[in-house]
């Protein structure tokens, strides 16, 4: 026995239960050390609550406890998932098995093999990747095999200390309600771990475990080639454009090379220092390609090679950063997710229109993303908004397809893109192919990506964003901030003016409050499955729309201890000088919102 005597009976019971289950010597010793050091606050944080399914599945720091990622949590999660699938899936689908993939993080392969062991021990076939793979390939394979579910062990671009467990339903989309909560309920009924589940020796030679890597890669690249019309493939061959590519210490390199070959694109120059999986991400502080520092080595290589296009995946290759050299300014432009969402959305719509007159097509974006795509799509198709997270866009895509409606594209401002409906999740590999193909198309006309973006601004209005976040580890502080917003002018009275901005519409998603109750431009409510058609249960989110074309949304992250803000100003600014002026104006207005509503200094927020 541990001799856990914290004075808190509930905590003592949770710790004793953990030690009864845990056979991993590292995490077990961590708990014993915490007991010896009377680290009761830490044990309360890690032992009294379980990880839950957020916007990207389970995600947390690796370590001991039910609130962390470790062998015990993975085994119990796999057991709960198996039990739930047995209850709700047809036997034939269960016999199609489950797909399991993993990234290059510490413990990812072990967590994948533990998952495979649970399913194989229950006579359920497992399609297990033999090496690291991109997250979207698991979604693709789940559909391809008609599997009951897919599991991807990844924490995407989170810090190196983290890992995660993303679950796909049999339709290839991330699980949403009620399945996510039902799986968690089932996990709580499956806490006992049989001794046999702990041993993964020989799991890859188990008769029910099949290496699916080669077959999935082959079929995926067939899909990539089929997604591009012959005219685009011809242009790719003729343009001969080469780009610099970085896998950001992740899984993408091998897969992007093969996808480029399938699309008749020239092989990219690879950033050698970031080419192979390395769980410590040694060349960057954060392996998130949204951070400018992540592109430094790519820019250096591009200069050496005389290349003007840079593509960077995040470590699990489901997102994509894009940069282009601006000859006129002599500098690099790093495209935001909103800018690239507009460009790729236009490109996917343009390709469709070259070979079809059908305007009953759909393009999707998350609520906090730019509204520019809505302007582009107007009169050419349908624009639909969803809650934040590709699990909503993926499920909306599937619901539309069940009505024989075609989704061409979906994106979120956090550089996530879904180019087509075959993979109903963000996919950094297919996005890289489409960006390179778009660049080839524009090159044939003497244009650049930024040149095309400017043309879109002239036609559809200048849409400029200024997004950011603050780190906040104290839930009580978050509660205080949003309580103040909801009682800004007295009990239940929200802000009517912030700085120079008059608020003409407010939507408090968490509390279900809209002021005024009905507002223009809420077409997303006509489509089911977006998440916006139900109560919001993913934390805090309040959106403001102002008289001067400014919109501001503040929300808590579903995967990290962050308070995020998203803003956009829509205006007429046809020249880049005017755009710079409007960008400065936006930043000043956003600062007013931050200082008045979030109060970073008073609340100890970390910028």
N, C-alpha and C positions, 0 to 999 in steps of 0.2 A: 504494500500500500504506500501511497505517496506521503501520508501524514499531512494532507492539506487541511490546515486549520486557519482559514482566513477570517473566521468570525461571521462569514456570510454563507449560510447553509446552501443557498442556491448555487453559488460559485463553487463551493466544495464538491457538490454533487456533479456539476458539469466537468470539473477537472478530473474527478475520479472516473467518470464515464469515458473521458478522453483517454486516460491512461490505460483503461481496460481495452480500448480499441486499437491504440496506436502501436504498431510494431516497427515503425521507422526509428532507428536509434538516434538520428539527428534531432527530429522534432520532439521525440520523447524526452531527450536530455534537456532540450530548451524549456520544456514545461517543468521538469524537476528543478532546474536552475532557478526558474521564476518563483517556484515555491520556496526554495532555500533562501532566496533573496527577498521574500515577502513582497514580490512585485504584483500586488493584488489589483492595482488599477489596470495594468497591462493585461492581466488574466481576465478581468471583467470585460475589457474591450474585445479580446480574442475568443473568449469561451461562451459568453452569454447570448450571443447572436450568431446566426448563420449568414453566409453570403447569399444574396438573392439575385435574381435575374434582372439586370439593369438594361440599358440601351444596347449593350453588347454581350449579354450573357453574364456568367459569373466572372468577376475580376477582383483580384486583391493581391496584397503582398504575400510572398511566399514565406511560410513560417508555420509555427504550431498554432492550433486553435481552429474553431469552426468558422471564424470570420476571416480566415486566411486560406491560401491555396497550398495544399499538402496532400499526401497520400490518403489520409483518412477522408478528407472532404471529397477528393476525386472518386474514391471507391464508393462512398455513400451516395454521391451524386449519380454515378453510373448504375448502381443498384436501384436507386429510385427511378431513374429514367427507364431502365429495363422493365421494372414492375409496372410502370405507367403504360409503356408501349404494349405490354401484354394485355392490359385491360382495354385499351381503346383501338388497337390496330387489328386489322384482319390477319388471320394466320398466314395467308399467302404473302402479305407485305412483310411480316416478321421473318419469313423464310428468305426474303430478299436481303435481309440482314441490315446492318448499319455501316456507315462509312466513318472512319476515324483518321484524322490528319493532325499534324502538329507543326509548330514553327521551331526556330532554332534557340529558344530561350532555355535557361537552366530548368531541368526537370520536365520539359515538354514531352520528350520522347517517352520518359517513364510514365507520365500521366496518361499518355495515349495507350501505352501497352497495358497499364492497369485497367483502363477502360475496355480494351479488347479482351482481357482475361475474364472480366465480369460477364461479358456477353457470350464469349465462347464457352464458358463454364455452364451457361444456361442453354446450350445447343442453338445459339443464334449466330448465324454467319457474320463475319466481320471483313469488310473491305478496308484493309489497313495500308496506308501509304508506307513505302519502305524507306523513305527519306523525307526531309522537310518539304512542305508544300505551301503554296499560297492559300489563304483562307477561301477565296472564291472557288477554288477547285473542289473543295469539300461540298459546297452547295451544288456545284455542277454535277459531281459524282453521285450525290444523293438522289438527284432527279434521274440521272443516267441509269442507275441500277434499280430504280423504283424502290429504294430502301425505306425502311421505317423511320429512320432518322439519320442525322449526321452529327458528328462531334468534331470540333476543331479546338485543339489546345493552343491558345494564343492569348497574349495581352496586347497584341497589335503594337502601338507606339508608346505604350505606358513605360514608366521607368523600369530599369533592368531588374529591380527587386520584385517586380510583379509577374504574375501569370494569370491565365484565365481559361474559361471553359465555355465555348460558344456552342449552343445546341440548335441544330436545324431540324425542322419538322420534315416529314416525308415529301412535302412539296418544294423543298429546297430553300425555304425562307426561315429566318430566325423565329424561334418560338415567341408567341405573344399570348396574352390572356385568352382563354382561361388555362391554356396548357402550362404556362410558366408557373403559375401558382399551384396548379395541380401536381406538377412535377415536384415542387418543393414540399408539398404535403406528403407525397409518396416517399420522398427522401427521408422524412421524419419517421416513416414506418419501416425503413430499411437501414437502420443504423448499425445493426450487428453485422460484422464483417467476417465471413467464413475464412478460415486459415488459408484455404487454397487460393483465395483471391489475391493474397499478398505476393505470391511467387509468379514472376513473369518469365522465368527461365523456359525457353523453348516455345514461347507464345507464337513466334513468327512461323514456326513449323507445325503449328496446330492445324488439324485437318479442316477446321472451319474458318481459319484465318487466311485470307488471300491477299497477296501483294497487288494492289490496284494501280500503282503509279504509272506504269507504261501505258496501260489501256486508257486511263483517264487523260493523260497528256495527249495521246494520239487523238482521241475523240474531241478534246477541247480545241486542239489546233485545227481540226476539221471544221469545228464551229466558227473559229476565228476567220478562216478562209471563206466560209459560206456567208459570213456577215458582211463581207465587202463585195460590192458589185464588180464585175469584170473591168469596168472603166476605171474604178479606183485602184484595182490591182495593177492595171496597166500603167497608171500614173505613178504608182509607187515604184514600179520597175524603172520608169523613164527618168524620174526626178533625181534618183540617186542620192537623196538627202541622207546625211548621217547625223546622228545625235550622240550626246553623251548620256550614259545611263548609270545610275547608282542603285544598288539593292539595299543600301543603308544597313549593312551588316545583317541582312535578313535573307529571305528565301527566294527572292525574285529572279536572280540572274539567269539561271538555267532556263526557267520557264519563259521569260521575256525573249531570250534569244530564239527559242523555238517558235514562239508566237510571231515574232518579226519575220522569220523565215516563211511561215505559213502565209503571211500577208504580203510577201514579195518586197519587204522593206530591207534596206541595207542593215547589216549587223551594227549595233551601236558600239561606240567606244565605252568600255566599262571602267568605272573607278575602282582600280585594283584593291585599294586599301579598304573598301567597303563591299567588296564583291561577294565574299563568303560569309555564311552565318557565323556570328560571334555574339554570344549572349551578353557580353559586357559592353558592347557598343563603344569600342575604345576611342574612336575618333571624334565622338560628339558627346555633349553633356546629356542631351535628350535625343533619342532616335525618332524624332517627329519631324518629317520634312516640311511641316508648316513653320518650323523654326529656321530662320535665315542661316544660322551657322551650319546647318546640315548640308547646305549647297556649296560651301566653300571649296571643297575638294573637286566637286563637279565643275565649278566655274574655272578652277585652275586647269583642269584637264581640257576643258573646252577651248580655253585660250591657247593651250599648247597645240591642239589639233585643228584650230581654225574652224570650230563648229559653233553654230549659233543657236542650237536647241538643246535643252537639258531636260531629262525626264528622271525623276527620283521617286521610287516606291518607298513606302514605310516597311518595317521589318516583316510583316506578314503579307505584303504586296496586295492589300485591298484598297489602298489609297495612292494618289499620284500627285506629286508636285511638278510644276512645269515652269521653266524659265527660258527667256529668249533674249538674245543680244540685240539691242537697239542701235543700229548703225548711226542714226542721226544724233543720238545723245552720247554714244560711246559708253554705254552702261547696260547692265542686265536688268530686265524687267522680270520679276517673279510674280506670276499670275496668282491672284487669290482664287479660292475655290468658287466664289461667285462669278468672277470673270471667266474662268474656265468652264463653269457650268453654262454660262450664256453661249460661249463659243462652241462647246460640244453639243449643246442642245440645238443650236442653229445648224450645225454640221449633220447631226443625225436626222433632223427634219429635212434638210436640203437633199441628203442622199435618198430619203424616202420619196420625195417629190419628183426626183428624176425618173422614177419608174412606176409611180402610182399617183392617181388623182384622188385617192381616198383621204378625206380629211377627218375621218372618225378615228383619230389617233391621239394618244395621250402622252404627255410629258409631265413628270412629277418633280416636286422639290419639297424639302422640309420647310416648316413654317418659318424658321429663323433664317432661311436662305434668301437670296436676292429675288426680287419680283421682276427682274429684267426678262427672265425666261417667259413669264406670263405675257409680257408685251410682245415678245417675238412670236409666240404661239398664237396670239389673238387672230382669229379668222382663218388660221391654218390647221388648227387642231384644238385639243382641250388641255388646259393646265389645271393640275390638281395639287393641292398642298396636303401634307401629312404632318403628324407629330415628328419631333426630332428622332432620328435613328432609322437606319435602313430596314430594320425589321418591319416598320410601318410601310415604307415604300415597296418593299418586296411583297408583303402581303396584299397591298392594294393592287400591285401588278398582277398577282395571281387571281384576285377577285375579278379584275377587269377581263382577264383572259378567259375566265369561266363564262363571261358574257360575250365572248368572241370579239373583244375589244383589244386593240394592239397598243402596247406601251413601247414607245421608241426610246425613252431616256428618262433617267432620274438622277438627281444629284442633291448633295448637301454641301453647305459652305465649307465644311471641314475637309475639303479636297477628296470627297468620295463621289464616284460616278458609276452609274449602271448604264452601259451602252447596249441596249437591247434587253429582251426579257428572258433570254436563255439562262442567264445566271441572275436570279432575283435577289441580288445583294450587290454592294459596291465591289468593284473589280478593278484593281490597279493594273492588271495585265492587259485586259481588253481596252481599257482607257488609254494605256500607253500606245497601243496599236492605232487607236482612232485618232489620237493627237498627232502621231507621226504621219498618218495618212492625210489628215487635214493640212498639216504643214506641207506635204508634197503637193496637194491640190492647190494650195495658195501659191506655192513657189512657182507652179506652172503658169500662174497669172501675174507673176511679179509682185506678189503680196506677202505679207508676214502675218503671224498670229495677231500681233498688236495692231497692225494695219486693219485687219478684219474686225477686231474689237472696236476700233475707232469708227469704222463704217456702221457697225451696229449701234453705237452710241448716237451717231448722227440721225439714224433712222428711228430709233426707239427711245431716245432720251438717255441722258447720262445717269447711271445708277452707281453710286459710290458707297462703299461700306467701310465701316471702322469697327472692327470687332476685337474683343480682348477678354481677359479674365483676371480674377483675383483668387489666390489660394486662401481658403479658410477651413481650418481643422475643427472649429467649434460649432456644432449644430445650433447651440443656443444663440450664437451671434447671427447666424443665417435667419433664425426665427425672429430675432429682434429687428433685423433689417426689413423683412417683409411685413412684420406687424406694423412698423412705422409707416410703410408705404400705404397700407390699408386704412390707416387712421391718421393720415397726413394733416387733414384740416378738421380733426375731431373724429369721434367714434364712427367708423364705417365710411368716412369721407376720403376719397382718393385724391391725389394731386390734380389740380386743374391747369396749372402752369408750372413749368420747370425752366428756370432761367428766362430766356426770351421766347420759349416755345409754348404755345397754347396747345393743350391736349384736346383733340377732338374725338378720340375714341380710345377706350381702354378695355383690355381683356385680361382678367385675372383667371387664368386657366385653373389654378389650384382651387380657388374658392367658387368657381363657376359664375363669376360676376362679369357682366359686360355693360359698359356705359358709353353711348346709349345701348339699349338692348339689341337693336338691329342696326347693322351697318352694311354699307355697300362692299362688294368685292369678297364675299365669303362663299365663293362657288365650291370650295372644298367640301362643304357640308352636304353637297348633292351626291357625293360618292361615299359608299360605305367602306369601312375597313381602314380609314386613314388615321384612326386614333383621335382625330378631332371631333368625331361623332359620338364620343363617350366621355365620361368623367376622367379628368386628368389625375393620375395617381403616381406620377414620376417625380415628385418633389415640388419645387416652387417654380412658377413661371408666370410673369406678368408682361404684357405687351402694351405699348403706347403708340398711338399714331398722332402726329401733330399737324397743325394748320399749314406748315411750310414745306410739306413733303418728306419730313423726317419720320422714321419709324424706329422704335427702340424696344428690344425685348431683353429682359433679364431673367435668367433661369439658373438653377443648380444643375451641375453635371450629374449624369447617371453612372459615371465610371470613376470619377476622381473628386477630391475635395476642392472643387472649384466653383466659384460664382462667376458665371459667364454673362457677357453682354454682347448683343448683336444689334448693329444699327445700319440704316441705309437712308440716303438722301437721293431723291429722284428729282432731276431738274434738267434744264436745257443748258448744255455747255459743250458746244461743238468743237472748240479748240482745246488743245492740251493745256494752254495757259489758263483758260477759264476753268478747266477741270481741276487744275492745281488749286485755284482760288476756292472752288467749292469743297475740295477735300479739306483745306484748312478751316473753312467755315464749319464743316461737319465735325471736325475734331474738337473745335471750340464748343459747339453745342453738346457734344457727347460728354465733354469734361464737366459741363454744367450738370448734366444728369447724374454723372458719377459722384460729384461732390455733394449734390443735394440729396440724392436717394440712397446711394451706397455708403457714403461717408467712410472712405477707406482708412483715413487717419484715425478717426474716432473709434472705428471698429477693429483696428489692428489687422486689416486685410493686407495680404502680401501680394504686391504687384509684380 
